Amino acid sequence: MVYFPIDLPMVVHRTLATVRPRLILLTETEIWPNFLHECAASKIPVAIINGRISERSFSRYRLIRPFIRRVLQCVDLFCMQTGTDAKRILALGASPERVNVVGNLKFDAAPHADASSLAEQWRRELHIEAERPILVAGSTHAGEEEVLLQVFSRLRGEFPDLLLILAPRHPERVAQVETIVTGHGLAAVRQSALAQGRDGAKEVILVDTVGELAALYAVGSISFVGGSLIPRGGHNLLEPALYGCPVLFGPHMENFNEASAYFIERGAAIQVSDAADLTRQLARLLRDPAARERMGQAAMAALAAHQGACERTVALLEQLVL
């Protein structure tokens, strides 16, 4: 493994001279001016794959458009997620003949071979009773956990067996979130403790490991995507959809505008306006297993309908290097 170099000319030059790559792939919005300039000077082709430009990034880049335009000329291929992303990169100065709309690579993610067996595996590992309803709240931020715990406490009045799996976006916040949970009078246990065989009364499981959230959605009855109740732009709604887990998120999904609108239109996700709306929608779905099943199936169908980005990206990369 080689760490990405600090974006200083001499550091970049030395790294490229040592590694001598044949092709550079950058993901989403990785625009490093000195790195890209040195790649162009060294005649190393560069492609941005799964490219996207958020509305906020676009507004910022426009303030320095002449500079960004020169940087973008060092990129040989842009594989953008959506038509909106393509329009934005063109407006910032990318050459039209280098810009392609290929879709979102995350739509091509493959689920576990047997999602039901994965769910059973998680229930065993986390010591969760069979058929116990589970709400998985992923990638939450400060200010969201308090709201989610209030909603969860209200729901437990009608659904006393409801379990919350809570995964803060930043693992270093787990201790802080644990204090918030116990402050609400709820029994919390960390995922790592359960994995080590320790058990006990639990109403909230705190995810304190890295890289397991996506698979944890397999055990969920319903999911909530964090970063969306507060203005953080939301997070990846495709991960829970991959396992047919009904997806809910708040009003702030600016980083996934097109994907969230597409899922809502297909009946594969629900956008809530506030805590009261979230409580109503969760209660409705918890009362109606058939509605949860329909949403989950719609989510997997929505994913399947947009697959193929990986194949399209590879075809364009082959043209670049051959």
N, C-alpha and C positions, 0 to 999 in steps of 0.2 A: 504494500500500500504506500502511496505517495500523497502527502497532503498537497492540496491546491496551493500554489505559491502566493505569497503576499503580492499585491498588485503594484510592484515597483519594478522599473525597467530592468535593472541589473539582476534582480532575483528571478524575474520571469525568463530573461535570456538564459541564465545559467540552468534553470529547471528544464526548459525546452531542449537545450543543447545536451543535457544529460539523458533525458527520457527519450528524445527523438521520436515523438508520436507521428503516425501516418495520418491520423484524423482526430479532431477534437470534437466531442459532443458536449454541449452545454444544455442544461434543462431549464425550461420555463422562462425565467427572466434573469439569467446570469450574464450580465453585461459588465465585463471588466476591461476598461479602456486600454491599459498598458499591455495586458495579456493578449487582447485581440490584435492590437497593433503589431506586437512581436510575432504573432502567428502569421499575419499577413506578410511581414518582412521576411519570415523564414519559409514562406510558401507552404504552410501547413493548412490544409482545408479545415474550416470550422463550420459546424452546423448547430443551430439551436433547435432542439427537439422538444415536443410537447410544449411549444412556446405559448406564453400568454402574457398579456399586459393588462394589469388591473387598472380600473379607472383612476385610482389614486396615483399609481406609478406613471400612468400616461400623462396626468396633469403635471406631475413633477418634471418628467422628461421634456415636455413641451417648453418648459422655461429655459432649457438649454438645448433646444433643437439643433442649432448649427453644429454644436459639439457632438451630440448624439448621432447626427447624420454621418459624420466622419467615422465614428466608431462602428456604426452598423455596416459601413462599406467594407469592413474587414471580415464580415460574416458571409460565407458562400451559400448557405442554405438556411431558410427559415421554415420549419414545419410547425405551423400554428394550430392551436386547438380549435378555434372557431373563426367565423368570418369577421366578427368584431375584433378579435385579436389581430387578424391579418390587416384590417383597415388601420388599426392603431399603429402597427409597426411600419406600415407604408407611410402613414402621416408623419412619422418620426424620421423618415428618410431612407428606409430600406429600398433596395432596387426591386421593382415589381417582378422581374423575371426570376428572382431568387425566393419569392414568397409563395408558400403553398398552404392550403388548409387541409389538414389530414385527420383531424379529430383528436380526442383526448386518449392518450395511451392508457390511462387508468381504467377506461371502459373495457380494455382487453384483459384485465386481471382475471386470472382463473381461480374459481373457488376451490376450496378443499374438495377432494374427490368424493367425499361423503360428508356433507354438511351436518346431517343428523348425528353421525358418529362423533364428529368433532364437538357438537353440542353436548353429547353424553360424556365425552372425555372431560370437558370443562366442568360439567356438573360434579363429576367424581373428584376432580382435582381441587375444586373450590368448595366441596362439601355442601352442595346445594341439593335440597330435596327434589325429587322428581315432580314435575308439573308446577313447581313454584314459579309464579310470574316474575319476570326480571326486566327491569328498565336499565339499559346501558346508556350512560351519558358520557360521551367521549370528547376529549380535547377541550375541556372546560377551562375558563379563565376566571381570574379574580372578579368578583361581582356577580358571577353566574351561579357559583355553588350555593350561595345563600338563597337565591331564588329557587333553584332546583330542590333544595332541601325543604323549603317551605311547601312547595308543590307536592313533594314526596310525602311529607307529614300529613297533608290534607288527604291525599289519596289513600293512605293507610287506614283512614277511618272507615272507608268502604272496602278496601282490599288489604286486610291485615297481614297477609302473607307476602305482599309485594317486597321484592328485594331490589336495591339500587346498587349497580356497579358503576362507580364514579372514577373516571380517568382524567385527572388534571392534564392540561396540555404540557405543562412543564413539571417533570418529576420532582424537581427540587422544592415544589410547593406542597408535597404530600403531607408533611408534618403540619403545615399551616391549615390545610384543608381538613386534616384529621381533627384538629382543635375546633374547627367550625362545626363539623359533624357532631362531635360530642357535646358541643354547646347547644345543639338542638335537641339534646336528650336522646340521641340515637346511638345504638351500639355499632361501632366501626371496627373492622379488621382489615389488615393489609393483605393484598394478594400473596405476597411473598411468604407471609406467616402461614397461610393456608396451604401453600405449596410444600411447606416443610412439615406438614402434618398437624399443625396446631389448629384447633377448632374451638368453637364456643358460640354463644348467642351472637347473631350478626343481623343487622338490618341494612348496613352499607358496607360494601367491599370496595376498598380503595386500591386502585391499580398503581403499584409503585415499581413496576418493571417497564422496560423499554422494548418496543417492537411487537407487543402482543395484542394491542387494542384491536387491530383489524380482525384477528381471529376470534377475539372475545365477542364480537358482534354475533357470531354464530349461535351463542347461547341466549341471546336476547329475545324477549317477547316483543319489545318495542325499543327503538333507539332514539336518542336525542343527540344532534350534532352541535357541539359547543362553538364558542366564538361568534354566536349568532344572536344571543339575547342582549349582548352589548356590542358596540360598534367596532368589531374586530374583523369583519368581512367573512366570517364563517370558515368552516373546514370541510374536509373531504366527505361528501355524502355518498360516495360510491362504495365505500368500504362496507357499511351496513347493508346497502342494497345488494351487494354481492352474495350475501347469505339469506336474502329474502326476508330481512328484518325490516318492518315498517319504519320509515324515516320521518322524524319531525325535526324542525329547526326554527329559529326565531326570525325576526324581521331583517337582520343584518347578514345577508349572504352575498355581498358585493363581489367577493373573490370568486364566486361560483354562480354568477347571475344566470347565464344561459343554461347550465346544467340543472340548477334548482328550478328554473321556470319549466324546463323540459319534463322533469320528474313530476312536478305539480300537475302539469297538463295531462300527463299519462295516468294520474291517480296513484302515483308511486310514492308520493311524499306529501306532507302537510306543513305549511308555514303558519306559525302562530304569531300573534301580535304582542302578547305579553304573558305574564304568569297566569292570569285567570284563564286566558284562552288555552294555554298549555295544559292546565289542570282539566279543563273541559274535554279537550281532545284526547288526552291520555285516558281519562275515565271512560270515555265512549269506546275506545279501542279495547280497553281491558274488559269491558262488559261484553264485547262482541268478537269472539275468536274468528268468526267467518270473515269479518271486515279486516282483521289483521292478516289473515291468509290471503285475501284479495290484494291488499296493498303489497305484501311481500312478493307475490307472483308478478304483479305489475312492475315492481322494481327490477326484478330479474329480467323481465321481458324488455324493459327500457334499456338496460345494459346491453342485452344481446343485440338490440336493433342498432346500436351505435358502435359495435365492434368493427375492427379492421384497421384502426389507426396504426397499429404496430406494423402490419404488412405494408401499408402505404408509405410509412416512414422508411422502412428498410429498402423499398424499391428506389426511393429518392436518394438514399445514402449510397446505394450501389452505383447509381449514375454519377455521383460525386467523386467516387474513388476509382472507378474503372477508366 
